[in-house]
């Protein structure tokens, strides 16, 4: 499965390169748009009676879209990545504040009106190892590895119907979708491992297969001048078991431009997936930093 992911990434890079190399004097059916942001925060205290701890943090974000349109065919691709670290003076380890890697691709062939027949692919994982932090018997901070790149990784794909009013509103409905959850069997082969306790994967296995309904909504709006909000909602229900348990993944990205290179960015994500965690997962990143569009 890892070879499949690497192959998809390789061909995706080739596609991007080919799209960018289109001669200026020929008609291009490709359109690309991207944004890179760097957010930094630093706090320093000296004899500060109210308390505080010196810290330094930084966040990197990438949002890149590549679209193709010719005749009855469209192909929309979107890559999103973010990563952040924080280091505090008295902590034994630097810790992640953000870690996300996601790729979406939808191929469409016009059917009627704003509707098209579609085939989609969604891939999600993290970039580096994740840890659970605690204290040893002497009170020193310790950490235990819990996740890694491709552990977990999610690959979801299937046929469906795509509604696309414009580039700011897209809805994809796929009632016959396959979902693969893959992990390193290092985590599922530990002594005493209970089936399904690590992202739903059984003991000594490295993959879980599901078949169900998938729906996605992309909606972007300009709240006011220089302020935009991007909403992404993904829903999935597994036909093979616990159909009523719907996995939900919602992301909100707000960009408030100060000038061409500076902006205030707010990223919020909420996930409900009972195979990963029995409850609601949320992450939020907010800051002012360098912003570059291309």
ABEGO torsion letter per residue (X at the ends): XAAAAAAAAAAAAAAAAAAAABBAABBBABBBBBBBBBBBBBBBBBGBAAEEBBBBBBBBBBBBBBBBBBEABBBBBBBBBBBBBBBBAABABBBBABBBBBBBBBBBBBABEABBBBBBBBBBBBABBBBBBBBBAAGBBBBBBABBBGOBBBBBBEBBBBBBABAABBBBBBABBBBBBBBBAAAAABBGBBBGABGGBBBGBABBBBBBBBBBBBBBBBABBGBBBBBBBBBBBBAABGAABBBBBBBBBBBBBABAABBBBBBBBBBBBAAABBEBBBBBBBEBBBBBBX
